[in-house]
């Protein structure tokens, strides 16, 4: 991507995405269960680096990692009625152990509130047990009946990070909600993925939550992808599962809770937002191979060149970089370039006989494919400088892309026209009534994402004096975002 306008391949984005994840390879969709996939070694390494960022941001804000069972008894899943009502059509059930029918049906975890919160009741007794802040990274299963898409709409979510917290007061839980939003913001900023934070409308919030704040990004085809959510649960689950703590006066109070999740959709966004005609373009922090060294061998000097390349590789690795050397002899340098551009290695180092004679190397940036000749003695510093430039460039380009894909409109006709023509997100005035919002979705043939979230104040924007709702022409109280989404 050389500017905010999308690349040529944006018109064939779905085809491009399937080609990249297959050719790198990242993710194999040929497993004979619909809506599932296999993380291939290179894709698993990307996944590992992304999860490292997620763990880092959570752990340094006081969250501790746990691991809960996959199976949830039916009586626990149904304990919070609003929650199960919204999941009941998506649950996979285990009904037999071998040939023996089970006395209690077991659900394959669709999400873990109903698995964790009976344990919260056992763990939390006094004020000193609070706050409780845990997370896990697990598989979850949802019977997705729409057309499945690798990583984006699946039946087995193979990389599901869910955090769950419990607090003594509403104010403390709302502060944790704010911290959760900041944590997710830092995660996506480190991945250079642009995002909008939006408070979901009441009819589209997480079942059982008082409030849901979502992170959305715009994909190359103009559709919006939800890449993370933070939920303020209030005391609904605490009352359903009787989670109380004893206050200093000896009385008991229900805890206040939050939860928040990220899935492999974040990795799909990482691949899609930064990629180009050549394949992956990866931020240096998550690139499995940050530098690839490619020998340019000529007859008679092969061993000399290979020796220098190995020395450079060792030097780079000692500096803490993730490095590979492509010393295959059965393919041409051009084919190696193609392969590593597809894999998104941020920097390529080329060394041939002329470089040996001059004590130099050629550095090629993956984002622009521009070349720089450097002295071998300064290769580490130069590569680190280039990686910083690449990361800053990816962040800036993605921000410009997002900015270009969010437009304000005044009427339903304008909203529909913009979404038909370019996709992205449109913002328009809304009265705030659910019935009007649901009607707007039908008329525009799009989804109301919700109200822009003010991350600085933690509040939705104030009333719009004198503005009219685009749907009913009554007084508008909010700006809403509308988009075609996955």
C-alpha positions in Angstrom: 0.0 0.0 0.0 1.6 3.2 -1.1 -1.2 5.6 0.0 -4.6 5.5 1.7 -6.3 4.3 -1.5 -6.4 0.5 -1.5 -4.1 -1.7 -3.5 -5.1 -3.2 -6.8 -5.8 -6.5 -5.2 -8.5 -4.9 -3.0 -11.1 -5.7 -5.7 -10.2 -9.4 -5.3 -9.5 -9.3 -1.6 -11.1 -12.7 -0.7 -9.1 -14.4 -3.4 -5.9 -12.6 -2.3 -6.4 -13.6 1.4 -7.0 -17.3 0.6 -3.9 -17.3 -1.7 -1.7 -15.8 1.0 -2.7 -18.0 3.8 -2.3 -21.1 1.6 0.9 -20.1 -0.2 3.0 -18.8 2.8 1.5 -21.2 4.3 -0.3 -19.8 7.3 -3.6 -21.6 7.7 -4.8 -24.8 6.0 -8.6 -24.9 5.5 -8.7 -28.4 4.0 -9.4 -30.2 7.2 -12.7 -32.2 6.7 -14.7 -30.3 9.3 -16.4 -27.1 8.0 -15.4 -23.9 9.7 -12.1 -25.3 11.1 -8.5 -24.9 10.0 -4.9 -25.8 10.8 -2.2 -23.4 11.9 0.8 -24.2 9.8 4.3 -23.7 11.3 4.9 -20.2 9.9 1.4 -19.1 10.7 1.7 -20.6 14.2 4.8 -18.5 14.7 2.9 -15.3 13.7 0.2 -16.4 16.1 2.8 -17.0 18.8 4.2 -13.4 18.5 0.7 -11.9 18.5 -0.2 -13.8 21.6 3.1 -12.7 23.2 2.0 -9.0 22.8 -1.5 -9.9 24.2 0.0 -11.7 27.2 2.5 -8.9 27.8 -0.2 -6.1 27.9 -2.5 -8.2 30.1 0.1 -9.4 32.6 1.6 -6.0 33.1 -1.8 -4.7 34.1 -2.3 -7.3 36.7 -4.1 -10.1 34.9 -3.0 -13.7 35.6 -3.3 -16.5 33.1 -5.4 -19.6 33.9 -6.8 -22.6 32.0 -10.4 -23.8 32.4 -11.9 -27.1 31.1 -13.5 -27.2 27.7 -16.7 -28.9 28.8 -19.5 -27.0 30.5 -22.5 -28.9 32.1 -25.8 -27.9 30.6 -27.2 -26.7 34.0 -24.4 -24.2 34.4 -24.7 -22.9 30.8 -28.4 -22.2 31.3 -28.0 -20.5 34.7 -27.9 -17.0 33.2 -31.0 -17.0 31.0 -30.2 -14.0 28.8 -26.7 -15.4 28.1 -27.8 -18.9 27.1 -30.8 -17.6 25.1 -28.4 -15.8 22.7 -26.0 -18.8 22.4 -28.5 -21.7 22.4 -28.5 -22.0 18.6 -24.7 -22.0 18.4 -23.8 -24.6 21.1 -22.1 -27.9 20.3 -23.3 -30.6 22.7 -21.6 -33.8 23.9 -24.3 -36.3 24.7 -22.4 -39.6 25.0 -19.3 -41.0 26.6 -18.4 -43.8 24.2 -21.7 -45.6 23.7 -23.1 -44.5 27.1 -25.6 -41.6 27.1 -24.5 -38.9 29.6 -26.8 -38.0 32.5 -26.0 -34.4 31.9 -25.3 -32.9 28.5 -21.9 -31.2 28.2 -21.4 -28.1 26.0 -18.2 -27.4 24.1 -17.3 -24.0 25.5 -18.9 -21.2 23.4 -17.4 -18.7 25.9 -16.5 -19.2 29.6 -18.6 -17.0 31.8 -20.7 -19.9 32.9 -17.7 -22.1 33.4 -15.7 -19.6 35.4 -18.3 -17.9 37.6 -19.2 -20.9 39.7 -15.5 -21.0 40.6 -15.5 -17.3 41.3 -18.2 -18.0 43.9 -15.8 -20.4 45.6 -12.7 -18.2 45.3 -14.2 -14.9 46.4 -15.3 -14.6 50.0 -13.9 -11.3 51.4 -12.9 -7.9 50.2 -9.3 -9.0 50.3 -10.0 -11.5 47.5 -10.8 -8.6 45.2 -10.0 -7.5 42.5 -9.8 -10.8 40.7 -8.3 -10.5 37.2 -7.7 -13.6 35.1 -7.5 -14.5 31.4 -7.1 -17.6 29.3 -6.2 -18.4 25.6 -8.3 -21.3 24.5 -10.4 -22.9 21.7 -14.2 -22.0 21.7 -16.9 -23.6 19.6 -19.9 -21.9 18.0 -22.1 -23.5 15.4 -21.8 -20.7 12.8 -24.6 -21.2 10.3 -23.5 -18.4 7.9 -20.9 -18.9 5.2 -17.6 -19.6 7.0 -14.4 -17.7 6.3 -10.9 -18.7 7.5 -10.0 -16.9 10.8 -13.0 -14.5 10.4 -16.1 -16.6 10.6 -15.4 -20.1 11.9 -17.0 -22.8 14.0 -13.9 -23.5 16.0 -12.2 -20.3 17.2 -8.8 -21.7 17.8 -7.3 -18.6 19.4 -9.7 -17.0 21.8 -8.3 -14.8 24.5 -10.9 -14.0 27.2 -10.3 -11.9 30.3 -12.6 -11.9 33.3 -12.5 -9.6 36.3 -14.4 -9.1 39.5 -14.5 -6.0 41.7 -16.0 -4.6 44.9 -17.8 -1.6 43.5 -19.3 -0.4 40.3 -16.7 2.4 40.1 -13.9 0.0 40.3 -15.4 -2.2 37.6 -16.0 0.8 35.3 -12.3 1.8 35.9 -11.3 -1.8 34.8 -13.5 -1.4 31.7 -11.5 1.7 30.9 -8.2 -0.2 31.5 -9.4 -3.0 29.3 -10.0 -0.6 26.5 -6.6 0.9 27.0 -5.0 -2.5 27.0 -6.7 -3.4 23.7 -5.7 -0.1 22.2 -2.1 -0.8 23.0 -2.3 -4.3 21.5 -3.7 -3.0 18.2 -1.3 -0.1 18.2 1.6 -2.6 18.5 0.2 -4.6 15.6 -0.3 -1.3 13.6 -3.9 -2.2 13.1 -6.2 0.9 12.8 -9.4 0.7 14.9 -12.6 2.5 15.9 -14.0 2.1 19.4 -17.8 2.0 19.4 -20.4 1.4 22.1 -22.7 -1.3 20.7 -26.4 -0.6 20.7 -28.5 -2.4 23.3 -29.8 -5.0 20.8 -26.3 -5.9 19.7 -24.4 -6.0 23.0 -22.9 -9.1 24.6 -25.7 -11.2 26.1 -25.8 -10.5 29.9 -23.8 -7.3 29.7 -24.8 -3.8 30.6 -22.5 -2.3 28.0 -20.3 -3.5 25.2 -17.5 -1.5 23.6 -16.2 -3.0 20.4 -13.0 -2.5 18.4 -13.6 -2.5 14.6 -11.3 -2.2 11.7 -12.0 -1.7 8.0 -10.8 -4.5 5.7 -9.5 -4.0 2.1 -12.9 -4.8 0.6 -14.5 -2.1 2.7 -16.3 -4.4 5.1 -15.8 -3.8 8.8 -14.4 -6.6 11.0 -14.9 -6.6 14.8 -11.5 -7.5 16.2 -12.1 -7.1 20.0 -14.7 -6.3 22.6 -14.8 -5.1 26.2 -17.9 -5.7 28.2 -19.1 -4.1 31.5 -21.2 -6.9 33.0 -22.5 -5.1 36.1 -23.9 -7.6 38.7 -26.1 -9.7 36.4 -23.8 -12.8 36.4 -22.8 -12.2 40.0 -26.5 -12.5 41.0 -27.0 -15.5 38.7 -24.0 -17.4 40.2 -24.3 -15.9 43.7 -20.8 -14.3 43.7 -20.5 -12.2 46.9 -17.9 -10.8 49.2 -18.1 -9.8 52.8 -17.7 -6.1 53.4 -16.0 -4.6 56.4 -19.3 -4.2 58.2 -20.0 -7.9 57.9 -22.7 -7.6 55.3 -22.4 -9.2 51.9 -22.4 -7.5 48.5 -22.5 -8.9 44.9 -19.3 -8.3 43.0 -19.2 -6.1 39.8 -17.7 -7.7 36.7 -16.1 -7.1 33.3 -14.9 -9.4 30.6 -13.2 -8.8 27.2 -12.1 -10.9 24.3 -9.9 -11.1 21.2 -9.8 -13.9 18.6 -7.7 -14.9 15.6 -9.7 -12.2 13.7 -7.0 -9.9 14.9 -4.5 -12.0 13.0 -6.7 -11.9 9.9 -6.8 -8.1 10.2 -3.0 -8.0 10.7 -2.5 -10.0 7.4 -5.1 -8.0 5.5 -4.5 -4.4 6.5 -0.8 -4.4 5.8 -0.5 -6.9 2.9 0.2 -6.0 -0.8 0.4 -7.7 -4.2 3.6 -9.5 -3.1 2.0 -11.1 0.0 2.5 -10.4 3.7 3.9 -7.1 5.1 4.5 -7.6 8.8 5.4 -5.2 11.6 8.8 -6.2 12.9 7.5 -7.2 16.4 5.4 -10.1 15.0 7.4 -11.1 12.0 8.6 -14.7 12.6 11.7 -13.9 10.5 12.7 -10.3 10.9 15.7 -10.5 8.6 16.4 -13.0 5.8 20.0 -13.4 4.5 20.2 -14.4 0.8 23.6 -15.4 -0.7 24.1 -14.4 -4.3 26.5 -17.1 -5.4 28.7 -17.2 -8.4 30.7 -20.2 -9.6 34.1 -20.3 -7.9 33.1 -18.1 -5.0 30.2 -20.0 -3.5 31.9 -20.9 -0.2 33.3 -17.4 0.3 29.8 -15.8 -0.1 28.1 -18.5 2.1 30.8 -18.0 4.8 30.1 -14.2 4.9 26.3 -14.7 4.9 26.6 -17.1 7.9 28.8 -14.6 9.7 26.2 -11.8 9.1 23.4 -14.1 10.3 25.3 -14.9 13.5 26.0 -11.2 14.1 22.3 -10.4 13.7 21.1 -13.2 15.9 23.5 -12.2 18.7 21.9 -8.7 18.6 18.5 -10.3 19.3 17.0 -10.4 15.9 15.1 -13.3 14.4 17.1 -14.3 11.3 17.0 -16.9 8.6 19.5 -17.7 5.9 18.2 -19.0 2.6 21.1 -21.0 1.3 19.1 -23.4 -0.9 21.1 -24.2 -4.0 18.2 -25.6 -6.1 16.4 -22.3 -6.7 17.4 -18.9 -8.1 17.9 -15.8 -6.0 14.8 -14.3 -7.7 12.6 -17.2 -6.5 14.0 -16.7 -3.0 13.1 -13.0 -3.1 9.5 -13.9 -4.2 9.2 -16.5 -1.4 10.4 -14.2 1.4 8.4 -11.2 0.1 5.3 -13.5 0.3 6.3 -14.3 4.0 6.7 -10.6 4.8 10.2 -10.6 6.3 10.8 -6.9 7.0 14.4 -6.8 5.8 16.2 -8.8 3.2 20.1 -8.9 3.2 21.7 -9.8 -0.1 25.4 -10.6 -0.3 27.3 -11.5 -3.5 31.0 -11.5 -4.6 31.0 -7.7 -5.3 29.8 -7.2 -1.7 32.6 -9.4 -0.4 35.1 -7.3 -2.2 33.6 -4.0 -0.9 32.8 -5.3 2.6 29.1 -4.3 2.0 25.7 -5.8 1.9 22.4 -4.8 0.2 19.4 -4.2 2.4 15.9 -4.4 0.9 12.9 -3.1 2.8 9.8 -5.3 2.5 7.3 -2.4 2.6 8.7 -0.3 -0.3 11.2 -2.9 -1.8 13.8 -0.1 -1.9 17.5 -1.0 -1.6 20.3 0.4 0.6 24.0 -0.4 0.3 25.6 -0.6 3.8 29.0 -1.5 5.2 28.8 -4.9 6.8 30.2 -3.6 10.1 27.1 -1.3 10.5 24.5 -3.8 9.3 22.9 -4.3 12.8 22.3 -0.6 13.4 21.1 0.0 9.9 18.6 -2.9 10.0 17.2 -1.7 13.3 16.8 1.8 11.9 15.0 0.4 8.8 12.6 -1.7 11.0 11.6 1.3 13.0 10.9 3.2 9.7 8.8 0.3 8.4 6.8 0.1 11.6 6.2 3.8 11.7 5.2 3.7 8.0 2.8 0.9 8.5 1.1 2.7 11.4 0.8 5.9 9.5 -0.5 4.3 6.4 -3.1 2.3 8.3 -4.3 5.4 10.2 -4.7 7.2 6.9 -6.6 4.3 5.4 -9.0 4.3 8.3 -9.4 8.0 8.2 -10.3 7.8 4.5 -12.9 5.1 5.2 -15.0 7.0 7.8 -17.3 9.7 6.4 -20.1 11.8 7.9 -23.4 11.8 6.0 -26.8 13.3 6.7 -29.4 11.1 5.0 -30.2 7.4 4.5 -29.7 7.8 0.8 -26.2 9.2 1.2 -25.3 6.5 3.7 -26.5 3.8 1.4 -24.7 5.4 -1.6 -21.4 5.7 0.3 -21.5 2.1 1.5 -22.5 0.8 -1.9 -19.7 2.7 -3.6 -16.8 2.4 -1.2 -17.8 0.5 1.9 -16.1 1.7 5.2 -18.1 3.4 7.9 -20.6 6.2 7.7 -21.6 8.4 10.7 -25.1 9.9 10.9 -27.4 11.5 13.4 -29.7 9.2 15.4 -32.5 9.7 18.0 -31.3 6.8 20.1 -34.5 4.8 20.0 -34.1 1.0 19.4 -37.1 0.8 17.0 -35.7 3.6 14.8 -32.2 2.0 14.9 -33.5 -1.4 13.8 -35.5 0.3 11.0 -32.4 2.2 9.9 -30.5 -1.0 9.6 -33.1 -2.4 7.2 -33.3 0.8 5.1 -29.6 1.1 4.7 -29.0 -2.6 4.4 -26.1 -2.4 6.9 -25.3 -2.9 10.5 -25.4 -0.1 13.2 -22.1 -0.5 14.9 -23.1 1.9 17.6 -22.1 5.2 19.2 -18.5 6.5 19.0 -16.8 5.8 22.3 -14.8 8.7 23.8 -11.8 6.9 25.3 -10.5 10.1 27.0 -13.7 10.8 29.0 -15.1 7.3 29.0 -18.5 8.7 27.9 -20.5 8.7 24.7 -20.7 12.1 22.9 -23.2 14.6 24.2 -26.6 15.5 22.6 -26.5 17.2 19.2 -28.4 20.5 19.6 -30.8 21.0 16.8 -29.8 18.0 14.7 -32.4 15.6 13.3 -32.4 11.9 13.2 -31.6 10.5 9.8 -34.3 7.8 10.3 -37.3 9.4 11.9 -36.5 13.1 11.6 -37.0 13.6 15.4 -34.4 15.3 17.5 -31.0 13.6 17.3 -29.2 12.7 20.5 -26.3 10.7 19.2 -24.0 10.1 16.3 -24.0 6.4 15.1 -21.7 4.5 13.0 -23.1 2.2 10.2 -21.2 -0.3 8.1 -21.4 -3.5 6.1 -19.7 -6.0 8.3 -18.5 -9.6 8.4 
